[in-house]
Amino acid sequence: MREIAWITLFFAGLLETGWALGLRYTEGFTKVGPSVATLIVMGGSVYLLSRSLTSLPLGTAYAVWTGIGAVGTVIAGIILFGESRSVIRLLCIVLIVAGIVGLRFFSDT
């Protein structure tokens, strides 16, 4: 059951990346299509996060969820929008990934 919770949390984090990217296209929620899509993806992300909380500690799940979302959003920004690929920025992303992996493998429950 716990492994399923981790998989669910991973997909929740991917959806977080999706809605963060979607925000860029909503133009302040003035564009209906992108706004509706972003809200649906946002709802899916929160729903999957809540499902993972049936087996995972709140603090761990929330940190991993936001970490996956942050890393995914930065990578997407680099690929899609030509955002900075500076060494220090990439090093910071590696540190976030290390934190996610650490929480996954050293979580108490």
N, C-alpha and C positions, 0 to 999 in steps of 0.2 A: 504493500500500500504506500509505503514511504517513497519508493522509487517512482511510482505514478505521480505522487505529489511533486517531486522534483521535475519530472517531465512537464507536468502541467504548469509549474512555475516558469520553466524555460519558455514555453509558448506564451505565457502571460507577458514575459519580458520582451519577447519579439513583437507582440502586439503593442506594447508600450512604445517601442521604436516606431511602429506604424502610425500610431496616433500623433506622436511628436512630429513626425514628418508631415502628416496630414495638416497639422496646424499651419504650416507654411503656405499651404494652398487654400486655406479658408478665407484669407484676407480679412482677418478679424471677424470671422463668422458671418461675412457678408455674402459669400458664395454658397448657395444652398447645397449643391451636390457634394462638394468637398467637406462642407460642414457636417452634413448627415453621415457621410462615410467616416469621418473622423470620430464623431460621437459613437457610432456603432462599434468601431474598433476599440475605442476607449472603454466602452461598456464591456466588451469581450475581455479586455485585458484585466479589468477590475474583477470581473466574474471569475476568471481563471485564477487570479491571485487569491480570491476568497476560497476557492475550492482547495488550493494547495495548503491553506491555513488549517485544514482539518487534520493534517499530519505534521506540519512543520511549525517551528516557533515563529511567532509574529515578527520579532526583530530580524531574525535570519531571513525569512521570506521577503520581507519588505526591502532589506538591504540588497538582496540578490536581484529582486525584481527591478529596482531602480538602477542597479549596476548594469544589468543586461540592457535595459532601455538606454542608459547613457552611452554605453559602448556602441551599441547598434546605431544610435543617432549620430554619434561622432563619425563612425565609419561611413554611414550613408552620406553625411555632409561632405566628407572628403571625396567620395566617389561621385555623388550627384551634383554637388554645388561647388566643387573645387576649393573647399575650405583647407586651411593650413595643414600641412603634413610635417610640421616641425618636429625635430627629434624630441624635444622636451614634451610636446603635446602627446606624441605617440608613447613616450615613456610613462606618462600619467595614465594613459589608457591601459597599458600593460599592468600598472599597479592596481587599477580597478579590477581587471580580470584576475589578478592574483588574489585579491580580496574575495571575489566571487568564488573562486576555486577553493580557497581556504575555508570559507563558510560552508561550502558544500561538503567537504570532506572532514571537517572538524566540528561540525554542529553536534550539540549534545544529544538530541533526540532523534 
